[in-house]
Amino acid sequence: MTVVVTGGNRGIGYAVCERLSRAGERVVLVSRDRERGAAAIRALPGEVDLVVGDLTTFAGVRIAAEELRRICPRIEVLVHNAGLWPSRRVLTADGVEESFAVNHLAPFLLNHLLEDLLARVVQVSAGLYAKGKADPARTPQGLDFHPIRTYADTKLCNVLMLPLFARRWEDAGVTIDAVHPGVIRTGLGDRGGPVGLLLKVAKRFWLTPEQGAEPVVRLALEDKGTGRFFNVNQEIPIELDEDLARRVWAQAAALTGAG
């Protein structure tokens, strides 16, 4: 079985790669940084391949997808793990706010570019999506940027796509689920200053990446449903604005050029 993990060179992504490679699965690690990706590959057991992909830009996502198609005739599981919690507003080369690009548009575009190869998709999400109030007129360019709210907004956009992809792929037999793995001690959200110091202290009490990987791996290896959202190992209902979901989908398709 071939499992593709984005952002697999550190944190939860690396722990997922390690668990799956030790279980005998073929793992393809997608990393933005070639050197860090290569270092992760050297440290991992089993059959692990590296694909370098900058998921902040549409061109980078397309390059990664082309390489994945070249080396993977079939992708049994695609784990969208790469994520960004911004401390300041940064626009990508495509003119969109960086975390919106990585957390929402990159998974959306990869799903479209690879959908004929896929059997299962697992989205690493965040419980904070429920605090999101995404505004299609402002959020994509970060016009409503806030260091905490923007993360929640981008995760909400991503979760809004969950039932739509589930319905899109129903006849093809492709499944998709999302999971909040818990509050995990990774580099996500690290920043300087007093806030960064407080965050560093707080993280000492958070779960380890290995613990965060457990529910992700479980869903990767379990193919019993679709369109579900899990808080760690507990499935929870999600109440979504279907009109907003359709608007976010149409906007993502227009921005990325996906179908």
C-alpha positions in Angstrom: 0.0 0.0 0.0 1.3 3.5 -0.9 0.6 6.3 1.6 1.4 9.9 0.7 2.0 12.3 3.7 2.3 16.0 3.1 4.5 17.9 5.6 6.0 14.5 6.5 9.5 15.7 7.5 8.6 16.8 11.0 5.9 16.8 13.8 2.8 14.7 13.4 3.6 14.1 9.7 7.0 12.5 10.5 5.4 10.4 13.3 2.7 9.2 10.8 5.4 8.3 8.3 7.4 6.4 10.9 4.4 4.4 12.1 3.3 3.5 8.6 6.8 2.6 7.3 7.4 0.4 10.4 4.1 -1.3 9.6 5.5 -2.2 6.1 3.6 0.3 4.0 5.3 2.3 1.3 5.5 5.9 2.3 5.9 8.9 0.1 6.9 12.0 2.1 6.1 15.4 0.7 8.4 18.2 2.0 8.8 21.8 1.0 12.5 21.7 2.0 14.6 19.2 0.1 17.4 19.0 2.8 14.9 18.5 5.7 13.0 16.0 3.6 16.1 14.0 2.8 17.2 14.0 6.4 13.8 12.6 7.4 14.0 9.9 4.7 17.4 8.8 6.0 16.0 8.5 9.6 12.9 6.6 8.6 12.8 2.8 8.3 11.4 0.8 5.4 10.5 2.0 1.9 10.2 5.8 1.9 10.4 8.1 -1.0 10.7 11.9 -1.1 8.7 14.4 -3.2 9.7 18.0 -2.9 6.7 20.3 -3.1 6.1 23.9 -2.1 2.4 23.8 -1.2 2.2 27.6 -0.8 1.8 28.1 -4.5 -0.4 26.6 -7.1 2.6 25.9 -9.3 4.3 24.2 -6.5 1.3 22.0 -5.8 1.1 21.1 -9.5 4.8 20.2 -9.6 4.3 17.9 -6.5 1.3 16.3 -8.1 3.1 15.6 -11.3 5.9 13.9 -9.4 3.5 11.9 -7.3 1.8 10.7 -10.5 5.1 9.7 -11.9 6.2 7.5 -9.0 2.7 6.4 -7.7 0.5 4.4 -10.1 -1.9 4.2 -7.2 -2.3 6.1 -3.9 -4.2 4.1 -1.4 -4.0 6.8 1.2 -3.3 10.6 0.9 -2.8 12.2 4.2 -3.1 16.0 4.1 -0.9 16.9 7.1 1.0 20.1 6.0 -0.3 23.1 7.8 0.6 26.6 8.8 -0.4 28.8 11.8 0.7 32.3 10.8 1.9 35.1 13.1 1.6 37.8 10.4 -0.1 38.3 7.1 2.0 37.1 4.2 0.8 36.9 0.6 2.0 34.1 -1.7 3.1 34.5 -5.3 -0.6 33.8 -6.3 -1.8 36.8 -4.2 -3.5 34.8 -1.4 -2.8 34.7 2.3 -0.2 32.0 3.0 -2.1 29.9 5.5 -5.2 30.0 3.4 -3.0 28.5 0.5 -1.4 25.8 2.6 -4.3 24.8 4.9 -7.1 25.0 2.4 -6.2 25.5 -1.3 -3.3 23.0 -1.4 -5.4 20.0 -0.2 -8.3 21.1 -2.5 -6.1 21.3 -5.6 -4.2 18.0 -4.8 -7.5 16.2 -4.3 -8.5 17.2 -7.8 -5.1 16.6 -9.5 -4.8 13.1 -8.0 -8.4 12.0 -7.7 -8.1 9.3 -10.3 -5.3 7.6 -8.4 -6.9 7.9 -4.9 -8.6 5.3 -2.7 -8.7 7.2 0.6 -8.0 10.7 1.9 -7.3 11.7 5.5 -7.3 15.4 6.4 -5.5 16.4 9.5 -7.7 19.1 10.8 -8.2 21.2 14.0 -11.0 21.6 16.5 -10.6 25.3 16.1 -12.4 25.2 12.8 -15.6 25.5 14.8 -14.4 29.1 15.8 -13.9 30.0 12.2 -15.9 32.7 10.5 -14.5 32.6 7.0 -15.5 35.4 4.7 -14.9 34.5 1.0 -14.6 38.2 0.2 -11.8 38.8 2.7 -10.2 35.6 4.0 -8.4 34.5 0.8 -6.3 37.7 0.8 -6.0 37.9 4.5 -8.0 41.2 4.6 -9.5 40.0 7.9 -6.2 38.6 9.2 -5.8 37.8 12.8 -3.0 35.4 14.2 -5.6 33.1 15.8 -8.8 33.6 13.9 -7.2 33.2 10.5 -6.0 29.7 11.4 -9.5 28.8 12.5 -10.9 30.4 9.3 -8.7 28.4 7.0 -9.4 25.2 8.8 -13.1 25.9 8.5 -12.8 26.4 4.8 -11.0 23.0 4.6 -13.7 21.2 6.7 -16.5 22.8 4.6 -15.0 20.8 1.6 -15.3 17.4 3.5 -19.0 16.5 2.6 -18.6 17.9 -0.9 -15.6 15.7 -1.7 -17.4 12.7 0.0 -20.4 13.2 -2.4 -18.2 13.9 -5.4 -16.3 10.6 -4.9 -19.2 8.4 -3.8 -19.6 6.6 -7.1 -15.9 6.1 -7.5 -15.5 4.5 -4.1 -13.0 7.1 -2.8 -13.4 8.0 0.9 -12.4 11.0 2.8 -12.4 11.7 6.6 -10.9 14.5 8.8 -9.5 14.3 12.2 -8.4 16.7 14.9 -5.5 14.7 16.5 -5.5 16.6 19.8 -3.4 19.5 21.1 0.0 18.4 20.0 3.5 19.6 20.9 4.9 20.6 17.5 6.5 23.6 15.9 3.1 24.8 14.6 2.4 28.3 15.6 5.9 29.0 17.1 6.7 32.7 17.3 8.9 35.1 19.1 8.2 37.6 21.9 6.2 37.2 25.1 3.4 35.3 23.4 5.9 32.8 21.9 7.5 32.3 25.4 4.1 31.6 26.9 3.3 29.2 24.1 6.6 27.4 24.6 5.8 26.9 28.3 2.2 25.7 27.5 3.4 23.2 25.0 5.3 21.2 27.7 1.9 19.9 28.8 0.6 19.0 25.3 0.6 15.6 23.7 3.6 14.3 21.7 3.7 14.0 17.9 3.7 10.3 18.4 0.4 10.5 20.3 -1.0 12.9 17.7 -0.1 10.4 14.9 -2.2 7.6 16.4 -5.7 8.7 15.3 -4.3 9.8 11.9 -2.8 6.3 11.3 -6.0 4.6 12.5 -8.0 6.5 10.0 -5.4 5.9 7.3 -5.7 2.2 7.8 -9.5 2.1 8.3 -11.8 2.5 5.3 -15.3 2.1 6.8 -16.9 5.5 6.1 -16.6 8.8 4.4 -17.4 12.5 5.1 -16.8 12.0 8.9 -15.0 14.3 11.4 -13.2 12.9 14.4 -12.0 14.5 17.5 -9.1 12.2 18.2 -10.9 8.8 18.1 -14.4 10.0 18.6 -16.6 10.8 15.6 -18.5 14.0 16.2 -21.3 15.6 14.1 -20.4 18.7 12.1 -23.0 21.4 11.3 -21.9 23.3 8.3 -23.4 26.1 6.2 -24.0 24.4 2.9 -24.4 27.6 1.0 -21.1 28.8 2.4 -19.5 25.5 1.5 -20.6 25.8 -2.1 -19.3 29.3 -2.3 -16.0 28.3 -0.8 -15.7 25.4 -3.3 -16.5 27.6 -6.3 -14.0 30.2 -5.1 -11.3 27.5 -4.6 -11.9 26.1 -8.0 -11.6 29.5 -9.6 -8.5 30.4 -7.7 -6.6 27.1 -8.4 -8.0 26.3 -11.8 -9.3 23.0 -10.5 -12.5 21.4 -11.8 
